[in-house]
Amino acid sequence: MHSYTGKRQSLSSGSRHYQKGIHQSLQRFDDYGSAHRVNDFSGNQIRVYQRYNAVHVTTSRNTRQVFQELLRNDLPYFAETIENITVAMGRDAIFPCVVNNLTNYKVAWLKEETHSLLSIHDKLITRNYRISLSEAMDKRWTLRISSVQESDTGWYMCQINTVPMLSQKAYLHVVVPPDISDEESSGDVNVRELENATLICKAKGNPHPSVIWRREDGGEIIMSSSSRVNSVTGEILFIQRVTRNHMGHYLCIASNGLPPTVSKRVSLYVHIPPRVLVPHQLIGIMQGQEAVLTCNAEVYPKAISYWTTAKGEVISEDNRFNIIFTESEYRITMVLRINPVKVEDFRKYKCFIRNSLGDAEGSILLQEISAVNLESRGDRQTLSTRGTLISNTPLDFTTLQTSQKLTKQHIAILDTVFVNRSQAINKAASCSSLRVLRMLTCLIIIIIIHL
């Protein structure tokens, strides 16, 4: 169907399709007993201009007859122009069609794209329950579309069954807030380390939404070894050669200027074989104290982890042995606490971790320290241990220069003798009653511990 309001339309003798459309529309009016066909105009070129109360028609022949017919006093006309409207999905759309001097003519509403007849005069033709029609003072014919959907977008035409037909139309633009399609978007993504990962987030709405990717923890997205960004724009986030550092939760955020902005969480899991890191492989402690053995592991998927003795006996919790596992993403901390330590506890312990990609282990030796002696040999002060020795080479403090480097054995002695800094400081403080030379030795101990 075509509108004649304020626009130029041409009808040639060869435009049979257009003539057929007019005749079909008027035939529908005939079914209600108030329309006439326009056979006399089927070979003419017609131009119709309507501005409120005046209709001008020019043809290549029979001009006088056309003017006499169309300019009669009882011819209806549109009193107002129907405006285009923009409505958010779910709201109501209202199109008022105001007609003056309607007399015995009829008003109809049509959906132009589908050529569907919605109403004729006061009778509703469509079966769409969301469409209704109201009449006020015999001149305003209002089409109401309740809870509009995106499919309602298009041209709506108000027609009067004059000869020729008079009509005007307006466009309904339905805007739709953003939404993310779960069916077309990625769920949790699992890849092996050094493989490529693709995260997809399909958004829809009108206008079409823009999509931005961010890490949920606020960190940077690692694009390559030399490139890190705060966000990535686009429905697809592609990461080459993923590492364990890429593991985490990502948010795709869709927006198109209409509230509300929506987001979807996509988790990236990187499968990595087990690896165990032991911070201290040798721990020295005295009987009766508490020993804390720690293993750090990196693994995904989740693994089985446990402690054993050197002989392979699995350690179970009891009143002296306490086992703690702490997990965070792909990191696992395994802690074995022994309190109090007895003589039979001085041995090697192993931490094991195993998953579908392999297994790994770490070992820690628990060493007994029975006492600490500061021995005087002339003018030389040496540090040694009584009982089981960790190092056979005593550390000479009187000859230690600033530039002298400590051997691994010396460092092991210090780590073993002084379990923590507080013990070291207490040991040094107890030396305050010694001679000046011994006090200097204590100060050197404190300095080394703080280094």
N, C-alpha and C positions, 0 to 999 in steps of 0.2 A: 504494500500500500504506500501511497505518497501523500505528502502534505502540500497544501496549496497556500498556507499562511505566510504572507510576506516573502514568498519565494517564487521563482519562475520555473514552470514546468512546461515541457513541450510534448505534444502528442501528435505523431505523424501517422499517415495512413498505413505505414509499414509496422507500427508498434502494436502488433496484435496481442502480445503478452500483456502490455499495460492495459489495453482495452478490456481484455478478459478479466483482469484484476478488478477493474471498476465494476464491470457487470456482475461479477460474483459477489462483490460487496453489496451492490444494490439489490441483488436477488435476495440476500438475507433480509434486507429491509422489506422487500415485497412479501416475504413470508409472514410479516406482521401487518400487512395491509396498508402501508403508507408510503411506498416508494414507486418511482417511475424510471424506466430505462432511458438511456440517453442515445438512442440510435441515430438521431439527427446530427450528432457531433462526430460521428465515427470517421469522417474523412477530413476533418478540419484541424487546423493548428490552434491550440487553445492556450491562452495565458491568463491566469486568474490572480488578481492582486486584491487582498482584502485588508482594509484598515478600519476597524471598528464598524461604522455604519455605512460603508460604501463598498461596492463590488464593481470592478471594471473588467470587462471581458472584450477581447478583440479577436476576431477571426478573419480568415481570408475571404469569406463570403457570408451572406445572410446576417451582416452586422446589425442592421436595424432590428431584426427579429430577436436577436440575442439580447440586445439592450432592453428592449421592451419587456422581455421575460424576466431578466435578472434584477431590474431596478424597480420592480413593483414594491409597494409599501409594505407588503406582508412578508418580505424576505428576511429570515433570521441572520444574525451576525454575532461574532465573538466579541464580547465586551472587554475581555482581558486576555493578555498573552500568558500562556502556560510557561512557567520558568523551569529550567533544568534544576535538579536537586541532587545533592550528595548526602547519603544516609549511611550511618554505620550499621553493619550487620546486626540484626536483632532489634533494631528500632523500627518505627512505622514511617512509611512514605505516603504523602498526601498530594494528589494532583487535582486542583480545582479547575473545572471548565465552565466558564460563565458565558451564557448565551442569552442574548436579548431577542425579543420578538420571535420566539420559537413557534408560536401558534400550533399548527397541527403537525409540524415536523418532529422528527425523532433524533435523539442524541445517542451515539454509541461510543464505546471505548474498545480499542484494539491494542494488542502487543505486536509491534511492527515486524520484529525479526522472525517471529513464529507464525505471523499472519493469523493469530488466534483472536477470535471475537470474545471479549470479556463481558460486555453488557450491551443491551439495547434498551434505551429509555430507562424505565424503572425495573427491568427484568435482568437478573444476573445470569449470564450464560456459562461462565467458567465454573468448573468444579473445584477450583482451588479455594479451600476454606479460608485462606488468609486474605482474600480479596473481597472487598465489600463496596457498596455504592450508596451514596446519600444524596438526597435532593432537597434544596431549600428555596422556598419562595418561587418555585417553578422556573428558576433561571440558573442555578448553580448545581452542576453535576460533578460531584467530587468522587474521585477514585481513591480508595484507601487500600494500601498493602501493609498488612500487619506483620511484624517480626520478619523484615525483609531478609532474604538469603542472597548469596552471590549470584545465583542463577536468575534473580529478578532484574539484573542489570540489563538496560536496553531502552529503546524508544517506545513511548506510549502515546497513542494517537486518539484525539477526541474528534469525532466526525458528526456532521449534520447531513441528513439525507436530502439535501437540495439537489437541483439539477442545473449545473453540475454539482458534485459533492463538495462540501466545504469541510476543511479539517485543519487542525493544528496539532503539533506534537511537542513533547519534552522528553529529555533524557534522564533516566535514573542511574546514578553512579553509586554503586554499593561498595563501601570501603570495609575491609576485613582486617581485624587485628592479627598480628603475627601468630603463627602456630608452627610447631615442629612435628613432623611426621615420624613417629617411632618406627613405623614399618619400613621407611626408606632411609632411616638413620642408623648409625652404628650402635650396637650394644657395647659390652665390654670387649676390648680387643686384646688378644693374646698372641705374642710373637716371640721367637727366640732372639737372643742377643745377636746383634749385627745384621738382622733382617730388616726389611723396610716395613713401615707401619702406615696405614691409611685410615684416618678417622673421618666419617661422613656425617653431616648434619643437614638434612633437607628441611627447609622452611617454606611455608606458604602463607599467603595473605595478599591483600590488595590495598595499596601498592605492594609489589614483591619485597619481602624483607631483606635487609642486609644481615650477614652473619659474621660474628667475631669470635675467635677462639682465645681462651685464656686458661692458665693453670688455676685450679681451685685454691691452691695454697698461696697464690699471689706471686709465685716465682716466675723466672723467665723461661720461655720455651726455647729449648736447644735445637736449632736448625742444622748446625754443623759444628765442627770443632772450633771454628772462629766466628760463629754467628749466634747470638742470643737476642731474642726479641720479647717484648712484653705481651704482644698479641699478634694474631694472624687473621687477616680478613679473607672470607670465602667459605663456601660450604664444605670444602675438603681441606683437611690438614694432613699433609704428606711429610713423613719424617724418614730420612734415609739412614740406614745402619744404626738402628736404635741401640742404646746401651742401658744399663741399669739405672743411670741417672735420668732417663726419660720416663721411668715408671712413675705413675701417679694418676690423679684425677684431673680431667680437662673439662671445661665448660664451654659449650657453644651457646652464644647469646644472639637471639634474633629480635630485630626491631624494625618498624616501618613508620614510626612517627605516631602510631596509635597505641594507646595503653590497652593492656599491659605488655611490657617487654617480657619475653619468655626465654627460658634457658633449659638446656639438657646436659646432664652429666655423663661423660664418656670416660671410662677407666681404661688406662693402658697398662697391661701387665707384661713384663719382659721376663721370659724364662731364662734363668741363669743356673749353671751347675754350682754345687756347694763349694764354698771356700771358707776356711777357718783361719782367723788371725788371733794369735795369743799375745797379749800385751807383755806378760811376765812369764817366762818359761822356767824360772828358778825363784822359789820363794823360801826365805829362811825365817824361822819362827821358833820360839821356845815352847816347851810343853806347858799346857794349861791355858795358852792364849787361843784366840780365834783366828783361823786361817780362812782367807777369801781367795778362791781360785776363779779366774774369769777367762772365758773364751768368747770371742766375737766372730759371728758367721754372717755370710751373705749368700742367700739362696732364694729361689722361687721356681716352681710352686712350693707351698709349705712342705717342710721336711720333718722327719723323725729325728729327735735329738736326745742324747742321754750321756751320762758319765760312767766310766768304768775304771777299774784299777789296771795296772800294767799287765796283770794276768788275764784281763778280759772279763773280770767279774763286774756285773752291772751294779752300780751303787743305788740303793734305795734310801728314801728319807726315813730317819728315825729321830730319836731325841738329841742326837749330836750332829747329824748330817741334814742339811737343809739345801734343797735344789730350787733355783729360781730361773725361769725362762721369760725373757721380755722380747716381744716382737714388734717391729715397726717397718711396714712395707716389706722390703726384702732383707732387712737386717734382723738378726737374732743375737741376743746377749744371753750366754749360759753362765750361771754363777753357782759355784759349789761352796757352801759355808760349813766349816768344821769347828765346832765349839763344845767343849774344850778339846784341844789337840792332845792326843795321847801318843806314847812312844811308837805304837804300831801304825800310827797314821803317817809316819815319815816314809814316803814312797812316791812313786810316779803315778800320776792320774791322767786319764785321757778323756777328751770330749769328742763325741762322734755326732755327725749330722749326715742324713741320707734322704734323697728324694729320687724321683724318676729319672733325673739326669745324671745321677752319680752319687758319690759319697766323699767325705773328707773328715780329717781328724786333726786334733792338736794335743800336745802333751805338756804337762806341768810337773816339775819335780818339787816336792815339799821337803825342805832340808831342815834338820834340827840345829838350833843355836842354843847352847847351854849357858854361855857366859861371854863377857867381853873383857879383855885385859888391855890396859895401857902399860906396856913393859918398858922399863928404863934400861938402856944398855949404854952406860957411860953418859955421854951428852946427847944420845940419840933416843928419840921417842918413836916407838913402832906400835902399829895397831894389828892385833892378831885375834884369833878366836880360839876358845878352848873347847875341846870336844871334836866334832867333825869339822874339818877345815874346808872352806870353799876355795881358798887360794893358798898355795904353799909359799907365796911371795908376800911378806909383810909390807905394808905401806909405810915408808919413812917420811914423817911430816917435817922433821927438822931440815932435811935437804931438799924438800919440795919447792921448786921455783915456780914463779907465775907462768912461765912459758912451758913448764913440764906437762906432758900429756899423760893422763891416767890410762893404765892398761885395762883391758877388759877384766882381768882378774881383780884389780883394785876396785873397779866400779862394782863388780859382783860382791865384793866384801862389804862395801858401804850399803848396797841395796839389801844385803842379807842381815847385816848387823842392825841397821836402823830400819825398822819396818815402815816407819813413816817419819815425817819431819818433826812431829811433836815429840816422838821418842828421842830423836837426835838432839833436839834442843834441850830436853830434860837431861840427857846424858851430859851435855856440855855444861849445863847449869850446875850439875852436881860436882863439877870440877873446881868450883870457885875457891875451895879451901886448899887447893894444891899450890905448889910452888909456881913462881912466875912462868917458868918454862912450860909447865903442864897447862897453865892457863892459856898460853899462846897456842899450845897444841889444840885445846878445846875450841879456840876461836877459828883455827884453820879448819876444824871439823865442820863447824857451822857454815863457814864460807863454802866449803865443798858441797855440803848438802843443798844449799840454796842455789848453787850453780846447776 
